[in-house]
């Protein structure tokens, strides 16, 4: 039995070291990576101490094995907690920065000084090791930090890593659950089953790393830089359009004013009519240009879905737009902001072109597993819906986001667009 257990411990250690090397290669030396390495290192120390305990013949050798193992036991919870904060971009501050490490150091100091107080181990010999109140206090703190880190990681990681974060959270909770079952006597095998949990966790971590690109921070940084460059280019284009086309339209409008004033009396009425119409069209062009520039600058800045939709509704001057929000908008839906924004904007454009309506309704439902969007008008509708460029663009956009879209209309009954997007 001991030979089999030793083989399991060695296999787990080898797998952890391989996983650490793979993550170092993929993610570099970031703070989140370093704290995760420390967390994995505590697992290596814990498993190594189990092998040393099986080899120990004297009380001194056993104590050395326990001192090594308790580095892992005392610091695994705090290192995981710090990793969760750094990985999700929440820099530890205040009590969150000091308290976890301080508690881990306190409990390890209790191990080092156990001979003076016997509060961590009430009895320590080759034949018997009995745990004291400080040991169980350490267990409670470790479980708390582990679960807190799992919650932070799960709630603050984006949808693009949904499956990865589920696997990583499971990789932590599985050995914790097995440890609790063994430690509190819920199951009573002849050996500590916690290493089996670590073995399962390594399989989950490797799957998250290689299949779902967990901690591929180099790629994430490249994506962030690409988004920054796109935003900078968008702002540059917006400024250039504002400086050239906007100036040109404004000057044309001024010249038409002068022409209207300078026109001879013979042709005054006819010229005035043409110039007035031209001024109206130019003024509308200037307003549309400004609105387009504002949308170009702002469309990438919305963290919440409703922010972009409300901005579009407020910009619509031709007809009233009523926005109804059901459920609570939060950052879980932020990755859908751009898709919803573009869809509502296209619906408004189509409505102005074809609907001949008196009002629009936009309804957003925030549900647990999906976001539902409904855009409807009370216009003339149509008997047959044809996929023009606008509707085709909406359909393709929603499909890229993994959602579904349907269009409903009939003569005199308006037009409705219904969208469902997975969260």
MOPEHU-V15036 format. One record per pair of residues at least 12 apart in sequence whose ideal C-beta (glycine too) atoms are under 7 Angstrom apart, sorted by sequence separation. I is the first residue (numbers start at 1). J is the second residue. If there is no record, write none. Layout:
I;J / I;J
This chain:
53;65 / 120;132 / 153;165 / 182;194 / 260;272 / 348;360 / 405;417 / 406;418 / 23;36 / 52;65 / 119;132 / 298;311 / 310;323 / 362;375 / 405;418 / 118;132 / 119;133 / 120;134 / 121;135 / 309;323 / 405;419 / 119;134 / 120;135 / 153;168 / 154;169 / 178;193 / 179;194 / 260;275 / 360;375 / 361;376 / 49;65 / 52;68 / 153;169 / 178;194 / 259;275 / 391;407 / 403;419 / 404;420 / 20;37 / 49;66 / 360;377 / 403;420 / 82;100 / 178;196 / 179;197 / 344;362 / 403;421 / 49;68 / 50;69 / 81;100 / 150;169 / 175;194 / 178;197 / 256;275 / 306;325 / 359;378 / 403;422 / 20;40 / 48;68 / 49;69 / 357;377 / 358;378 / 401;421 / 402;422 / 19;40 / 357;378 / 398;419 / 78;100 / 150;172 / 175;197 / 256;278 / 355;377 / 357;379 / 385;407 / 45;68 / 46;69 / 78;101 / 150;173 / 174;197 / 175;198 / 256;279 / 306;329 / 356;379 / 394;417 / 16;40 / 45;69 / 110;134 / 291;315 / 305;329 / 355;379 / 356;380 / 385;409 / 78;103 / 304;329 / 355;380 / 45;71 / 46;72 / 78;104 / 146;172 / 174;200 / 175;201 / 253;279 / 351;377 / 16;43 / 17;44 / 45;72 / 46;73 / 107;134 / 174;201 / 382;409 / 383;410 / 16;44 / 303;331 / 305;333 / 347;375 / 351;379 / 381;409 / 383;411 / 42;71 / 43;72 / 75;104 / 172;201 / 253;282 / 308;337 / 381;410 / 382;411 / 42;72 / 74;104 / 146;176 / 171;201 / 252;282 / 253;283 / 304;334 / 343;373 / 381;411 / 13;44 / 107;138 / 303;334 / 305;336 / 309;340 / 344;375 / 381;412 / 305;337 / 308;340 / 309;341 / 312;344 / 316;348 / 380;412 / 381;413 / 42;75 / 43;76 / 74;107 / 143;176 / 171;204 / 249;282 / 304;337 / 308;341 / 312;345 / 333;366 / 340;373 / 381;414 / 13;47 / 42;76 / 74;108 / 170;204 / 171;205 / 318;352 / 381;415 / 12;47 / 13;48 / 302;337 / 305;340 / 309;344 / 336;371 / 379;414 / 249;285 / 250;286 / 312;348 / 378;414 / 379;415 / 39;76 / 42;79 / 71;108 / 167;204 / 168;205 / 249;286 / 322;359 / 324;361 / 329;366 / 377;414 / 9;47 / 70;108 / 103;141 / 319;357 / 327;365 / 328;366 / 333;371 / 376;414 / 377;415 / 299;338 / 302;341 / 319;358 / 320;359 / 321;360 / 322;361 / 323;362 / 324;363 / 325;364 / 326;365 / 327;366 / 39;79 / 167;207 / 168;208 / 246;286 / 249;289 / 319;359 / 326;366 / 327;367 / 350;390 / 376;416 / 9;50 / 38;79 / 39;80 / 70;111 / 167;208 / 319;360 / 321;362 / 349;390 / 9;51 / 299;341 / 374;416 / 375;417 / 246;289 / 35;79 / 39;83 / 67;111 / 139;183 / 164;208 / 245;289 / 346;390 / 374;418 / 6;51 / 100;145 / 168;214 / 373;419 / 35;82 / 36;83 / 346;393 / 372;419 / 6;54 / 35;83 / 164;212 / 346;394 / 372;420 / 163;212 / 164;213 / 313;362 / 164;214 / 370;420 / 371;421 / 32;83 / 35;86 / 161;212 / 242;293 / 343;394 / 370;421 / 2;54 / 241;293 / 370;422 / 371;423 / 161;214 / 309;362 / 369;422 / 370;423 / 32;86 / 343;397 / 369;423 / 31;86 / 32;87 / 238;293 / 309;364 / 342;397 / 343;398 / 357;414 / 238;296 / 306;364 / 339;397 / 238;297 / 305;364 / 355;415 / 90;152 / 234;296 / 235;297 / 339;401 / 62;126 / 74;138 / 77;141 / 81;145 / 88;152 / 73;138 / 77;142 / 80;145 / 84;149 / 88;153 / 336;401 / 59;125 / 76;142 / 80;146 / 83;149 / 87;153 / 90;156 / 234;300 / 305;371 / 59;126 / 78;145 / 81;148 / 85;152 / 58;126 / 77;145 / 81;149 / 84;152 / 88;156 / 77;146 / 80;149 / 84;153 / 88;157 / 231;300 / 347;417 / 343;419 / 339;421 / 336;421 / 333;423 / 332;423 / 80;172 / 50;195 / 47;195 / 47;198 / 43;198 / 159;335 / 158;335 / 33;215 / 12;195 / 19;202 / 26;209 / 33;217 / 5;191 / 9;195 / 12;198 / 16;202 / 19;205 / 23;209 / 8;195 / 12;199 / 15;202 / 19;206 / 22;209 / 30;217 / 11;199 / 27;215 / 1;190 / 26;215 / 27;216 / 28;217 / 1;191 / 12;202 / 19;209 / 26;216 / 27;217 / 28;218 / 8;199 / 27;218 / 23;215 / 26;218
